[in-house]
Amino acid sequence: MKKLAIITLILGITMLVGCATPPSDSDDVSQPAIASVTEESLQQSIIPGKTTQQDIIAQFGEPTEKGEDWATFWRYDHRKSNANLGDLVGGVVTLLKMVKGISDIAKGESSSHTTSDTPELPTFTQTTLLFRFNDDGTVDEYQLDISEVAE
């Protein structure tokens, strides 16, 4: 039982070190220019039939993906972690409670750990902006999707 407690403690410390790394700008994926885009800002800056591909590049940079099927389309993607220092501290506290609970069980003592102590998964915001173009290179239509997803 003592070996189990030691192994659990080592695993807990390893997880603690991994979880204690704060999010950084490297959590951003692809096009940060669309991170703050809203439907309202698009309605003000994108005029179907008038806004050109060059205007889109000037505003958002190069797209994540370009494609042609029955029409030319460009896709922009951005992903940003919503984790913050408070989430990390809460996760560390929960981890320490779990390690103590396992250690108590290994010693034959009762544990007060419950499943409600389990931390929530970190989330990230996924922003996708899709443009479809007319044959003359102007915007035909666009679609914005912003969603929060668990990692």
Residue frames as a rotation matrix with the C-alpha (Angstrom) as fourth column:
MET 1
0.563 0.827 0.000 0.00
0.827 -0.563 0.000 0.00
0.000 0.000 -1.000 0.00
LYS 2
0.372 -0.500 -0.782 2.86
0.198 -0.781 0.593 2.36
-0.907 -0.375 -0.191 0.75
LYS 3
-0.692 -0.616 0.377 4.21
0.460 0.027 0.888 1.80
-0.557 0.787 0.264 -2.80
LEU 4
-0.053 0.775 0.629 0.81
0.978 -0.087 0.189 2.72
0.201 0.626 -0.754 -4.22
ALA 5
0.763 0.327 -0.558 0.82
0.507 -0.838 0.202 5.97
-0.401 -0.437 -0.805 -2.26
ILE 6
-0.107 -0.895 -0.432 4.34
0.103 -0.442 0.891 6.83
-0.989 0.051 0.140 -3.47
ILE 7
-0.689 -0.094 0.719 3.50
0.694 0.201 0.691 5.99
-0.210 0.975 -0.073 -7.10
THR 8
0.348 0.909 0.230 0.32
0.929 -0.368 0.046 8.07
0.126 0.198 -0.972 -6.83
LEU 9
0.584 -0.205 -0.785 2.26
0.285 -0.854 0.435 10.97
-0.760 -0.478 -0.441 -5.37
ILE 10
-0.546 -0.838 0.000 4.84
0.232 -0.151 0.961 10.82
-0.805 0.525 0.277 -8.18
LEU 11
-0.467 0.459 0.756 2.10
0.875 0.116 0.470 10.68
0.128 0.881 -0.456 -10.82
GLY 12
0.595 0.744 -0.303 0.27
0.791 -0.610 0.057 13.54
-0.142 -0.274 -0.951 -9.11
ILE 13
0.179 -0.628 -0.757 3.37
0.133 -0.747 0.651 15.73
-0.975 -0.217 -0.050 -9.07
THR 14
-0.767 -0.446 0.461 3.99
0.468 0.103 0.878 14.93
-0.439 0.889 0.130 -12.74
MET 15
-0.044 0.847 0.530 0.42
0.960 -0.111 0.257 15.94
0.277 0.520 -0.808 -13.60
LEU 16
0.599 0.241 -0.763 0.73
0.596 -0.771 0.225 19.02
-0.534 -0.590 -0.606 -11.43
VAL 17
-0.374 -0.828 -0.418 3.77
0.171 -0.505 0.846 20.23
-0.911 0.245 0.330 -13.33
GLY 18
-0.779 0.108 0.618 1.99
0.627 0.134 0.767 19.67
0.000 0.985 -0.172 -16.66
CYS 19
0.212 0.969 0.131 -1.19
0.932 -0.240 0.270 21.41
0.293 0.065 -0.954 -15.55
ALA 20
0.389 -0.080 -0.918 0.60
0.610 -0.724 0.321 24.34
-0.690 -0.685 -0.233 -13.97
THR 21
-0.739 -0.624 0.255 1.83
0.589 -0.413 0.695 25.65
-0.328 0.663 0.673 -17.30
PRO 22
-0.085 0.762 -0.642 -0.23
0.020 -0.643 -0.766 28.76
-0.996 -0.078 0.039 -18.07
PRO 23
0.564 0.334 0.755 -1.73
0.740 0.201 -0.641 29.21
-0.366 0.921 -0.134 -21.53
SER 24
-0.377 -0.732 -0.567 0.35
0.213 -0.664 0.716 31.21
-0.902 0.149 0.406 -23.95
ASP 25
0.104 0.370 -0.923 -0.03
-0.764 -0.564 -0.313 32.82
-0.637 0.738 0.224 -27.33
SER 26
-0.830 -0.434 -0.350 1.10
-0.558 0.631 0.539 29.52
-0.013 0.643 -0.766 -28.82
ASP 27
-0.573 0.723 0.385 -2.40
0.352 0.642 -0.681 28.25
-0.740 -0.254 -0.623 -27.94
ASP 28
0.204 0.593 -0.779 -3.63
-0.551 -0.588 -0.592 30.51
-0.809 0.550 0.207 -30.74
VAL 29
-0.274 -0.231 0.934 -4.14
0.571 0.742 0.351 28.62
-0.774 0.629 -0.071 -33.96
SER 30
-0.123 0.169 0.978 -3.99
0.992 0.000 0.124 30.24
0.021 0.986 -0.167 -37.37
GLN 31
-0.303 0.052 0.952 -5.62
0.554 -0.803 0.220 33.64
0.776 0.593 0.214 -37.96
PRO 32
-0.535 0.094 -0.840 -5.59
0.795 -0.280 -0.538 35.94
-0.286 -0.955 0.075 -34.91
ALA 33
-0.987 0.159 0.016 -7.09
-0.140 -0.910 0.390 38.70
0.076 0.383 0.921 -37.10
ILE 34
-0.286 0.947 -0.150 -10.50
-0.182 0.100 0.978 37.01
0.941 0.307 0.144 -36.83
ALA 35
-0.713 -0.058 -0.699 -10.33
0.595 0.478 -0.647 36.49
0.371 -0.877 -0.306 -33.05
SER 36
-0.733 0.411 -0.542 -12.43
0.229 -0.602 -0.765 39.59
-0.641 -0.685 0.347 -32.34
VAL 37
-0.907 0.416 -0.068 -14.71
-0.195 -0.269 0.943 39.47
0.374 0.869 0.325 -35.39
THR 38
-0.558 0.823 0.108 -18.43
0.068 0.175 -0.982 39.83
-0.827 -0.541 -0.153 -34.77
GLU 39
-0.137 0.623 0.770 -21.43
0.960 0.275 -0.052 39.57
-0.244 0.732 -0.636 -37.06
GLU 40
0.778 0.457 -0.431 -21.92
0.407 -0.890 -0.207 43.33
-0.478 -0.014 -0.878 -36.67
SER 41
0.071 -0.830 -0.553 -18.33
-0.315 -0.544 0.777 44.18
-0.946 0.119 -0.300 -37.64
LEU 42
-0.677 -0.268 0.685 -18.62
0.475 0.551 0.686 41.96
-0.562 0.790 -0.246 -40.71
GLN 43
0.291 0.882 0.370 -21.88
0.920 -0.151 -0.362 43.63
-0.263 0.446 -0.856 -41.76
GLN 44
0.752 -0.048 -0.657 -20.09
0.003 -0.997 0.076 46.98
-0.659 -0.059 -0.750 -41.61
SER 45
-0.045 -0.926 -0.375 -16.94
-0.566 -0.286 0.773 45.95
-0.823 0.247 -0.511 -43.47
ILE 46
-0.853 -0.224 0.471 -18.03
0.187 0.712 0.677 43.25
-0.487 0.666 -0.565 -45.95
ILE 47
-0.006 0.839 -0.544 -20.38
-0.645 -0.419 -0.639 44.23
-0.764 0.347 0.544 -48.77
PRO 48
-0.103 0.015 0.995 -21.40
0.461 0.886 0.035 41.31
-0.881 0.463 -0.098 -51.01
GLY 49
0.634 0.289 0.717 -20.81
0.766 -0.102 -0.635 42.10
-0.110 0.952 -0.286 -54.68
LYS 50
0.889 -0.309 0.338 -18.38
-0.198 -0.925 -0.324 44.92
0.413 0.221 -0.884 -53.81
THR 51
0.485 -0.737 0.471 -15.76
-0.698 -0.003 0.716 43.66
-0.526 -0.676 -0.516 -51.29
THR 52
0.571 -0.359 -0.739 -12.93
-0.611 0.416 -0.674 41.93
0.549 0.836 0.018 -53.20
GLN 53
0.768 -0.402 -0.498 -10.52
0.515 0.850 0.108 39.12
0.380 -0.340 0.860 -52.38
GLN 54
-0.268 -0.908 0.323 -7.78
0.480 -0.417 -0.772 41.75
0.835 -0.052 0.547 -52.00
ASP 55
0.006 0.363 0.932 -9.95
-0.636 -0.717 0.283 43.60
0.771 -0.594 0.227 -49.45
ILE 56
0.924 0.367 -0.107 -10.37
-0.185 0.675 0.714 40.36
0.334 -0.640 0.691 -47.48
ILE 57
0.350 -0.879 -0.324 -6.62
0.775 0.466 -0.427 39.70
0.526 -0.102 0.844 -47.47
ALA 58
-0.372 -0.480 0.794 -5.95
0.015 -0.859 -0.512 43.28
0.928 -0.179 0.327 -46.37
GLN 59
0.246 0.585 0.773 -8.40
-0.775 -0.359 0.519 42.87
0.582 -0.727 0.365 -43.47
PHE 60
0.846 0.254 0.468 -7.70
-0.502 0.673 0.543 39.28
-0.177 -0.694 0.698 -42.36
GLY 61
-0.227 -0.966 0.120 -4.45
-0.773 0.254 0.581 38.14
-0.592 0.039 -0.805 -44.00
GLU 62
-0.602 -0.063 -0.796 -4.03
-0.647 0.622 0.440 34.93
0.468 0.780 -0.415 -45.95
PRO 63
0.449 0.872 0.193 -6.77
-0.845 0.345 0.408 32.35
0.289 -0.346 0.892 -45.35
THR 64
-0.065 -0.361 0.930 -6.27
-0.661 0.714 0.231 29.07
-0.748 -0.600 -0.285 -43.54
GLU 65
-0.435 0.012 0.900 -7.66
0.480 0.849 0.221 27.24
-0.761 0.529 -0.375 -46.57
LYS 66
-0.323 0.361 -0.875 -8.52
-0.803 -0.594 0.051 28.14
-0.501 0.719 0.482 -50.15
GLY 67
-0.588 0.154 0.794 -10.68
0.293 0.955 0.032 25.93
-0.754 0.252 -0.607 -52.28
GLU 68
-0.496 0.507 -0.705 -12.68
-0.853 -0.434 0.289 25.67
-0.160 0.745 0.648 -55.44
ASP 69
-0.595 0.457 0.661 -15.57
0.340 0.889 -0.307 23.37
-0.728 0.042 -0.685 -55.95
TRP 70
0.096 0.668 0.738 -18.53
0.992 -0.121 -0.019 24.90
0.077 0.734 -0.675 -57.69
ALA 71
0.860 0.070 0.505 -17.35
0.073 -0.997 0.015 28.29
0.505 0.024 -0.863 -56.35
THR 72
-0.254 -0.966 0.047 -14.19
0.214 -0.104 -0.971 29.81
0.943 -0.237 0.233 -54.91
PHE 73
0.869 0.494 0.040 -14.17
0.068 -0.199 0.978 29.79
0.490 -0.847 -0.207 -51.11
TRP 74
-0.340 -0.921 0.188 -11.74
-0.144 -0.147 -0.979 30.83
0.929 -0.360 -0.083 -48.42
ARG 75
0.719 0.513 -0.468 -11.80
0.362 0.298 0.883 29.71
0.593 -0.805 0.029 -44.81
TYR 76
-0.249 -0.717 0.651 -10.22
-0.458 -0.505 -0.732 31.43
0.853 -0.480 -0.203 -41.80
ASP 77
0.557 0.369 -0.744 -9.84
0.429 0.639 0.639 29.58
0.711 -0.675 0.197 -38.50
HIS 78
-0.312 -0.636 0.706 -8.81
-0.506 -0.518 -0.690 30.78
0.804 -0.572 -0.160 -35.07
ARG 79
0.508 0.392 -0.767 -8.66
0.414 0.669 0.617 28.86
0.755 -0.631 0.178 -31.81
LYS 80
-0.289 -0.558 0.778 -7.97
-0.462 -0.630 -0.624 30.44
0.839 -0.540 -0.076 -28.43
SER 81
-0.445 0.054 -0.894 -7.73
0.648 0.708 -0.280 28.71
0.618 -0.704 -0.350 -25.06
ASN 82
0.340 0.648 0.682 -10.11
-0.163 -0.673 0.721 30.03
0.926 -0.356 -0.124 -22.40
ALA 83
0.412 -0.261 -0.873 -7.98
0.829 0.505 0.241 28.69
0.378 -0.823 0.424 -19.54
ASN 84
0.447 -0.318 0.836 -6.81
-0.328 -0.928 -0.178 31.21
0.832 -0.195 -0.519 -16.99
LEU 85
-0.594 -0.796 0.117 -4.68
-0.369 0.140 -0.919 31.19
0.715 -0.589 -0.376 -13.86
GLY 86
-0.253 0.587 0.769 -7.72
-0.950 -0.003 -0.311 30.67
-0.180 -0.810 0.559 -11.61
ASP 87
0.756 0.513 -0.406 -8.63
-0.608 0.780 -0.147 27.51
0.241 0.358 0.902 -13.55
LEU 88
0.107 -0.816 -0.567 -5.09
-0.148 0.551 -0.821 26.22
0.983 0.172 -0.062 -13.15
VAL 89
-0.702 -0.343 0.624 -4.99
-0.622 -0.131 -0.772 26.92
0.347 -0.930 -0.122 -9.41
GLY 90
0.209 0.873 0.441 -8.38
-0.951 0.287 -0.116 25.21
-0.228 -0.395 0.890 -8.96
GLY 91
0.718 0.007 -0.696 -7.10
-0.379 0.843 -0.382 22.20
0.584 0.538 0.608 -10.88
VAL 92
-0.362 -0.922 -0.137 -3.96
-0.247 0.236 -0.940 22.00
0.899 -0.306 -0.313 -8.74
VAL 93
-0.503 0.250 0.827 -6.01
-0.863 -0.105 -0.494 22.15
-0.037 -0.963 0.268 -5.52
THR 94
0.620 0.784 -0.030 -8.31
-0.782 0.613 -0.112 19.40
-0.070 0.093 0.993 -6.78
LEU 95
0.402 -0.562 -0.723 -5.32
-0.240 0.697 -0.676 17.29
0.884 0.445 0.145 -7.80
LEU 96
-0.652 -0.677 0.342 -3.78
-0.474 0.012 -0.881 17.66
0.592 -0.736 -0.328 -4.34
LYS 97
-0.067 0.728 0.683 -7.10
-0.956 0.149 -0.252 16.61
-0.285 -0.670 0.686 -2.75
MET 98
0.778 0.356 -0.518 -7.19
-0.543 0.796 -0.269 13.55
0.317 0.490 0.812 -5.00
VAL 99
-0.083 -0.898 -0.432 -3.60
-0.216 0.439 -0.872 12.60
0.973 0.021 -0.230 -4.12
LYS 100
-0.674 -0.119 0.729 -4.39
-0.724 -0.089 -0.684 12.98
0.147 -0.989 -0.026 -0.41
GLY 101
0.354 0.902 0.248 -7.53
-0.913 0.391 -0.119 10.87
-0.205 -0.184 0.961 -0.83
ILE 102
0.646 -0.188 -0.740 -5.63
-0.293 0.834 -0.468 8.07
0.705 0.519 0.484 -2.56
SER 103
-0.486 -0.872 0.059 -2.93
-0.314 0.112 -0.943 8.26
0.815 -0.477 -0.328 0.09
ASP 104
-0.359 0.447 0.820 -5.61
-0.925 -0.051 -0.377 8.02
-0.127 -0.893 0.431 2.83
ILE 105
0.727 0.645 -0.233 -7.15
-0.680 0.724 -0.116 4.99
0.094 0.243 0.965 1.14
ALA 106
0.237 -0.735 -0.635 -3.70
-0.183 0.608 -0.773 3.36
0.954 0.299 0.009 0.88
LYS 107
-0.755 -0.513 0.409 -3.29
-0.447 -0.054 -0.893 3.91
0.480 -0.857 -0.189 4.63
GLY 108
-0.618 0.600 -0.508 -6.71
0.658 0.748 0.083 2.37
0.430 -0.283 -0.857 5.29
GLU 109
-0.717 0.374 -0.588 -8.30
0.231 -0.669 -0.707 5.69
-0.657 -0.643 0.393 6.26
SER 110
0.269 0.870 0.413 -11.54
0.835 0.003 -0.550 7.03
-0.480 0.493 -0.726 4.83
SER 111
-0.822 -0.525 0.220 -11.39
0.554 -0.651 0.519 9.65
-0.130 0.549 0.826 2.11
SER 112
-0.075 0.811 -0.580 -13.61
0.302 -0.536 -0.789 12.68
-0.950 -0.234 -0.205 1.68
HIS 113
-0.860 -0.280 -0.427 -12.97
-0.299 -0.402 0.865 12.97
-0.414 0.872 0.262 -2.08
THR 114
0.116 0.927 0.358 -16.14
0.237 0.324 -0.916 13.08
-0.965 0.191 -0.182 -4.16
THR 115
-0.183 -0.148 0.972 -16.75
0.964 0.166 0.207 13.20
-0.192 0.975 0.112 -7.87
SER 116
0.843 0.517 0.151 -17.94
0.535 -0.834 -0.136 16.79
0.056 0.195 -0.979 -7.47
ASP 117
0.478 -0.757 -0.445 -14.29
-0.026 -0.519 0.855 17.69
-0.878 -0.397 -0.268 -6.78
THR 118
-0.053 -0.509 0.859 -13.39
0.862 0.411 0.297 16.74
-0.504 0.757 0.417 -10.34
PRO 119
-0.427 -0.158 -0.890 -12.33
-0.077 -0.975 0.210 19.86
-0.901 0.158 0.404 -12.27
GLU 120
0.744 0.668 0.007 -14.11
0.020 -0.012 -1.000 20.89
-0.668 0.744 -0.022 -15.45
LEU 121
0.130 -0.673 0.728 -12.28
0.942 0.313 0.122 20.42
-0.310 0.670 0.675 -18.72
PRO 122
-0.485 -0.324 -0.813 -10.63
0.069 -0.940 0.334 23.57
-0.872 0.106 0.478 -20.10
THR 123
0.540 0.697 0.472 -12.41
0.604 0.069 -0.794 25.08
-0.586 0.714 -0.383 -23.06
PHE 124
-0.728 -0.662 -0.178 -11.36
0.354 -0.585 0.729 26.98
-0.587 0.468 0.660 -26.13
THR 125
0.330 0.789 -0.519 -13.16
-0.161 -0.495 -0.854 29.33
-0.930 0.365 -0.036 -28.47
GLN 126
-0.515 -0.389 0.764 -13.17
0.646 0.410 0.644 28.19
-0.564 0.825 0.040 -32.10
THR 127
0.203 0.520 -0.830 -13.87
-0.284 -0.780 -0.558 30.94
-0.937 0.349 -0.011 -34.65
THR 128
-0.492 -0.272 0.827 -14.43
0.681 0.472 0.560 30.01
-0.543 0.839 -0.048 -38.31
LEU 129
0.111 0.451 -0.886 -15.07
-0.352 -0.816 -0.459 32.57
-0.930 0.362 0.068 -41.03
LEU 130
-0.341 -0.123 0.932 -16.00
0.674 0.659 0.334 31.31
-0.655 0.742 -0.142 -44.50
PHE 131
-0.132 0.252 -0.959 -16.18
-0.532 -0.834 -0.146 33.43
-0.836 0.491 0.244 -47.67
ARG 132
0.021 0.137 0.990 -17.62
0.781 0.617 -0.102 32.39
-0.625 0.775 -0.094 -51.02
PHE 133
-0.472 -0.350 -0.809 -16.64
-0.141 -0.876 0.461 34.52
-0.870 0.332 0.364 -54.02
ASN 134
0.749 0.651 -0.128 -18.30
-0.134 -0.040 -0.990 35.41
-0.649 0.758 0.057 -57.31
ASP 135
0.581 -0.510 0.634 -16.46
0.806 0.470 -0.361 34.79
-0.114 0.720 0.684 -60.61
ASP 136
0.578 -0.345 0.740 -15.30
0.185 -0.828 -0.530 38.45
0.795 0.443 -0.415 -60.61
GLY 137
-0.394 -0.835 -0.384 -13.51
0.534 0.131 -0.835 37.97
0.748 -0.534 0.395 -57.24
THR 138
-0.462 0.312 0.830 -16.04
-0.667 -0.739 -0.093 39.83
0.585 -0.596 0.550 -55.10
VAL 139
-0.943 0.149 0.299 -17.65
-0.162 0.578 -0.800 38.35
-0.291 -0.803 -0.520 -52.01
ASP 140
-0.490 0.838 -0.240 -20.86
-0.048 0.249 0.967 36.47
0.870 0.486 -0.082 -52.78
GLU 141
0.714 0.662 0.226 -21.62
-0.283 -0.022 0.959 35.55
0.640 -0.749 0.171 -49.15
TYR 142
-0.522 -0.850 0.072 -19.91
-0.400 0.169 -0.901 34.85
0.753 -0.499 -0.429 -45.85
GLN 143
0.656 0.662 -0.363 -20.60
0.020 0.465 0.885 32.83
0.755 -0.588 0.291 -42.72
LEU 144
-0.363 -0.716 0.596 -19.23
-0.656 -0.257 -0.709 33.33
0.661 -0.649 -0.377 -39.20
ASP 145
0.637 0.495 -0.591 -19.29
0.089 0.714 0.694 30.56
0.766 -0.495 0.411 -36.60
ILE 146
-0.390 -0.699 0.600 -18.05
-0.641 -0.261 -0.721 31.09
0.660 -0.666 -0.346 -33.04
SER 147
0.681 0.618 -0.393 -18.31
-0.183 0.663 0.726 28.17
0.709 -0.422 0.565 -30.64
GLU 148
0.005 -0.622 0.783 -16.91
-0.998 -0.048 -0.032 27.15
0.057 -0.782 -0.621 -27.27
VAL 149
0.581 0.090 -0.809 -15.55
-0.301 0.947 -0.111 23.60
0.756 0.308 0.578 -27.22
ALA 150
0.779 -0.344 0.524 -14.16
-0.457 0.261 0.850 21.43
-0.429 -0.902 0.046 -24.40
GLU 151
0.016 -0.875 -0.483 -10.60
-0.979 0.084 -0.184 20.26
0.202 0.476 -0.856 -24.98
